[in-house]
């Protein structure tokens, strides 16, 4: 992403995303379900597996972030193309 895109992405994260997600009726319930599921998973696994699961979940969150960035950049490029 360009510096401008990164700035706009960060702005949207800080000021727009939460409001947009709250407009999605399923978001709060789904978010809560995932959070509780992660807690339950950590409680079910032994200590020797907890580090692995935590690392795996962290990598999944990172993949999701990369996907969100790519979606934002794609949307930005489409918007630019439509204005030309």
FIKOLZA-1660 file (N, C-alpha, C; in steps of 0.1 Angstrom, whole numbers, plus 5000, padded with zeros to 4 digits):
% residues 84
   i   px   py   pz ch aa at
   1 5008 4988 5000  A  X  N
   1 5000 5000 5000  A  X CA
   1 5009 5012 5000  A  X  C
   2 5004 5023 4994  A  X  N
   2 5011 5035 4994  A  X CA
   2 5009 5042 5008  A  X  C
   3 5017 5052 5010  A  X  N
   3 5017 5059 5023  A  X CA
   3 5003 5065 5025  A  X  C
   4 4997 5071 5014  A  X  N
   4 4984 5077 5015  A  X CA
   4 4973 5066 5019  A  X  C
   5 4974 5054 5012  A  X  N
   5 4965 5043 5015  A  X CA
   5 4966 5039 5030  A  X  C
   6 4979 5038 5035  A  X  N
   6 4981 5034 5048  A  X CA
   6 4975 5044 5058  A  X  C
   7 4976 5057 5055  A  X  N
   7 4971 5067 5064  A  X CA
   7 4955 5066 5064  A  X  C
   8 4949 5064 5052  A  X  N
   8 4935 5063 5051  A  X CA
   8 4930 5050 5058  A  X  C
   9 4938 5039 5057  A  X  N
   9 4934 5027 5063  A  X CA
   9 4934 5028 5078  A  X  C
  10 4944 5034 5083  A  X  N
  10 4945 5037 5098  A  X CA
  10 4934 5046 5103  A  X  C
  11 4931 5056 5095  A  X  N
  11 4920 5065 5099  A  X CA
  11 4907 5057 5099  A  X  C
  12 4904 5049 5089  A  X  N
  12 4892 5041 5089  A  X CA
  12 4891 5031 5100  A  X  C
  13 4903 5025 5104  A  X  N
  13 4903 5016 5115  A  X CA
  13 4899 5024 5128  A  X  C
  14 4905 5035 5130  A  X  N
  14 4903 5043 5142  A  X CA
  14 4889 5050 5143  A  X  C
  15 4883 5054 5132  A  X  N
  15 4872 5062 5132  A  X CA
  15 4859 5056 5125  A  X  C
  16 4860 5047 5117  A  X  N
  16 4849 5042 5109  A  X CA
  16 4845 5028 5111  A  X  C
  17 4855 5019 5112  A  X  N
  17 4852 5005 5112  A  X CA
  17 4842 5001 5123  A  X  C
  18 4845 5005 5136  A  X  N
  18 4836 5001 5147  A  X CA
  18 4821 5004 5144  A  X  C
  19 4819 5016 5139  A  X  N
  19 4805 5020 5136  A  X CA
  19 4799 5012 5125  A  X  C
  20 4807 5009 5115  A  X  N
  20 4802 5000 5104  A  X CA
  20 4799 4986 5109  A  X  C
  21 4808 4981 5117  A  X  N
  21 4806 4968 5122  A  X CA
  21 4793 4967 5131  A  X  C
  22 4791 4978 5139  A  X  N
  22 4779 4978 5147  A  X CA
  22 4766 4978 5140  A  X  C
  23 4767 4983 5127  A  X  N
  23 4755 4983 5118  A  X CA
  23 4751 4968 5114  A  X  C
  24 4761 4960 5115  A  X  N
  24 4759 4946 5111  A  X CA
  24 4753 4939 5123  A  X  C
  25 4740 4935 5122  A  X  N
  25 4733 4929 5134  A  X CA
  25 4740 4917 5139  A  X  C
  26 4747 4909 5131  A  X  N
  26 4753 4897 5136  A  X CA
  26 4767 4899 5142  A  X  C
  27 4773 4910 5140  A  X  N
  27 4787 4912 5144  A  X CA
  27 4789 4910 5159  A  X  C
  28 4781 4917 5168  A  X  N
  28 4784 4916 5182  A  X CA
  28 4783 4901 5187  A  X  C
  29 4773 4894 5182  A  X  N
  29 4771 4880 5186  A  X CA
  29 4782 4871 5181  A  X  C
  30 4786 4873 5169  A  X  N
  30 4796 4865 5163  A  X CA
  30 4810 4868 5170  A  X  C
  31 4813 4880 5172  A  X  N
  31 4825 4884 5179  A  X CA
  31 4825 4878 5193  A  X  C
  32 4815 4878 5200  A  X  N
  32 4814 4872 5214  A  X CA
  32 4816 4857 5213  A  X  C
  33 4809 4851 5203  A  X  N
  33 4810 4837 5201  A  X CA
  33 4825 4832 5199  A  X  C
  34 4832 4840 5190  A  X  N
  34 4846 4836 5187  A  X CA
  34 4855 4838 5200  A  X  C
  35 4853 4849 5207  A  X  N
  35 4860 4852 5219  A  X CA
  35 4858 4841 5229  A  X  C
  36 4846 4837 5231  A  X  N
  36 4843 4827 5241  A  X CA
  36 4849 4813 5236  A  X  C
  37 4848 4811 5223  A  X  N
  37 4854 4799 5218  A  X CA
  37 4869 4798 5220  A  X  C
  38 4876 4809 5218  A  X  N
  38 4890 4809 5220  A  X CA
  38 4893 4806 5235  A  X  C
  39 4885 4812 5244  A  X  N
  39 4887 4810 5258  A  X CA
  39 4885 4795 5262  A  X  C
  40 4874 4790 5256  A  X  N
  40 4871 4776 5259  A  X CA
  40 4882 4766 5253  A  X  C
  41 4887 4769 5242  A  X  N
  41 4897 4761 5236  A  X CA
  41 4910 4761 5245  A  X  C
  42 4913 4773 5250  A  X  N
  42 4925 4774 5258  A  X CA
  42 4923 4766 5271  A  X  C
  43 4910 4766 5276  A  X  N
  43 4908 4759 5289  A  X CA
  43 4908 4743 5286  A  X  C
  44 4904 4739 5274  A  X  N
  44 4904 4725 5271  A  X CA
  44 4917 4719 5268  A  X  C
  45 4927 4726 5263  A  X  N
  45 4940 4721 5260  A  X CA
  45 4949 4721 5272  A  X  C
  46 4959 4712 5271  A  X  N
  46 4969 4712 5282  A  X CA
  46 4978 4724 5280  A  X  C
  47 4986 4726 5291  A  X  N
  47 4996 4737 5291  A  X CA
  47 5006 4735 5279  A  X  C
  48 5010 4723 5276  A  X  N
  48 5020 4720 5266  A  X CA
  48 5015 4724 5252  A  X  C
  49 5002 4725 5250  A  X  N
  49 4996 4728 5237  A  X CA
  49 4992 4743 5236  A  X  C
  50 4991 4749 5248  A  X  N
  50 4986 4763 5248  A  X CA
  50 4994 4773 5240  A  X  C
  51 5007 4771 5241  A  X  N
  51 5016 4780 5234  A  X CA
  51 5014 4779 5219  A  X  C
  52 5013 4766 5214  A  X  N
  52 5011 4764 5200  A  X CA
  52 4998 4770 5195  A  X  C
  53 4987 4768 5203  A  X  N
  53 4974 4773 5199  A  X CA
  53 4974 4788 5199  A  X  C
  54 4980 4794 5209  A  X  N
  54 4981 4809 5210  A  X CA
  54 4989 4814 5197  A  X  C
  55 5000 4807 5194  A  X  N
  55 5007 4812 5182  A  X CA
  55 4999 4810 5169  A  X  C
  56 4992 4799 5168  A  X  N
  56 4984 4796 5157  A  X CA
  56 4972 4807 5155  A  X  C
  57 4966 4810 5166  A  X  N
  57 4955 4820 5166  A  X CA
  57 4961 4834 5163  A  X  C
  58 4973 4837 5168  A  X  N
  58 4979 4850 5164  A  X CA
  58 4982 4850 5149  A  X  C
  59 4987 4839 5143  A  X  N
  59 4990 4839 5129  A  X CA
  59 4977 4841 5121  A  X  C
  60 4966 4835 5126  A  X  N
  60 4953 4836 5120  A  X CA
  60 4948 4851 5120  A  X  C
  61 4950 4858 5131  A  X  N
  61 4947 4872 5132  A  X CA
  61 4955 4880 5122  A  X  C
  62 4968 4876 5121  A  X  N
  62 4977 4883 5112  A  X CA
  62 4972 4881 5097  A  X  C
  63 4968 4869 5094  A  X  N
  63 4963 4867 5080  A  X CA
  63 4950 4875 5078  A  X  C
  64 4942 4876 5088  A  X  N
  64 4930 4884 5086  A  X CA
  64 4933 4898 5084  A  X  C
  65 4943 4904 5091  A  X  N
  65 4948 4917 5089  A  X CA
  65 4953 4920 5075  A  X  C
  66 4961 4910 5070  A  X  N
  66 4966 4912 5056  A  X CA
  66 4954 4912 5046  A  X  C
  67 4944 4903 5049  A  X  N
  67 4933 4903 5040  A  X CA
  67 4925 4916 5040  A  X  C
  68 4923 4922 5052  A  X  N
  68 4917 4934 5054  A  X CA
  68 4924 4946 5046  A  X  C
  69 4937 4946 5048  A  X  N
  69 4945 4956 5041  A  X CA
  69 4943 4954 5026  A  X  C
  70 4944 4942 5021  A  X  N
  70 4942 4939 5006  A  X CA
  70 4928 4944 5002  A  X  C
  71 4918 4941 5009  A  X  N
  71 4905 4945 5006  A  X CA
  71 4904 4961 5005  A  X  C
  72 4910 4967 5015  A  X  N
  72 4910 4982 5015  A  X CA
  72 4917 4987 5003  A  X  C
  73 4928 4982 5000  A  X  N
  73 4936 4986 4988  A  X CA
  73 4928 4984 4975  A  X  C
  74 4922 4972 4974  A  X  N
  74 4914 4969 4962  A  X CA
  74 4903 4979 4961  A  X  C
  75 4896 4982 4972  A  X  N
  75 4885 4991 4971  A  X CA
  75 4889 5005 4967  A  X  C
  76 4901 5009 4973  A  X  N
  76 4907 5022 4970  A  X CA
  76 4910 5023 4955  A  X  C
  77 4916 5012 4949  A  X  N
  77 4920 5012 4935  A  X CA
  77 4907 5012 4926  A  X  C
  78 4897 5005 4930  A  X  N
  78 4884 5005 4922  A  X CA
  78 4878 5020 4922  A  X  C
  79 4878 5026 4934  A  X  N
  79 4873 5040 4935  A  X CA
  79 4881 5049 4927  A  X  C
  80 4894 5048 4927  A  X  N
  80 4902 5056 4918  A  X CA
  80 4899 5054 4903  A  X  C
  81 4898 5041 4899  A  X  N
  81 4895 5038 4886  A  X CA
  81 4881 5044 4881  A  X  C
  82 4872 5044 4890  A  X  N
  82 4859 5049 4887  A  X CA
  82 4858 5064 4885  A  X  C
  83 4868 5071 4891  A  X  N
  83 4868 5085 4890  A  X CA
  83 4875 5090 4878  A  X  C
  84 4882 5081 4871  A  X  N
  84 4889 5085 4859  A  X CA
  84 4881 5085 4847  A  X  C
% end
